[in-house]
């Protein structure tokens, strides 16, 4: 398997859309450090998100 096949396309953790090429935020989970992606719409609306690795929830 190539490296590109093993990497999933980044998706917003709130709404699930692909954020590749968008004005999205990428940040580390405050609890476990996993990478979290959020689209600009969900950030603007302060939609809740949950870390897929540890379950941390934030606005």
N, C-alpha and C positions, 0 to 999 in steps of 0.2 A: 504494500500500500504506500502510495506517495505521501509526502508531507501535506500537500494541498487536500488530498482525500481525507486525511485524518482530522483536519481542522474544520469545524463547523462554521457556517456563515454566521457572523454576529447577529443576534436578535435582541430586541427590546425585551427586558424581563417583565415589563408591565403588560404590553399588548401583543408581543410576539412577532411584530413585523421585522423584516430584515433591515438592519441599519447601515449596511455597507454603502458608502457614498453619501450618506445623509449627515446632517448636522446633529450628530448624536453625542451623548456623553459616555465616556468609558472611565470607570473608576474602580478602585479596590473595595471589596466589602469591608465595612468597618470592623466586622467581627472576625472573619477568617482570612481575608485578603484575596478571595477569588475575584476575578474580573467580572464586572457587571456593566451591561450596556443598557442605555435608555434613550429612546427617541426624543426629539425635541418637543413633540406634542405631549407626551406623557410627563416630561420634565415641567413644561409650562403649566399643565393642569395639576401638578403635584400628585399624580396617581401613585398609589402604593406599589411597592415592589418587594419581592422576596428573593433572597439569595438561594440559588439551586443547591449549593453545597452545604450550607449550615442552617438555612431557614431564617436568617436575620431578616427582619421587616423594617422598611423605612418609607418615608414620604417621597 
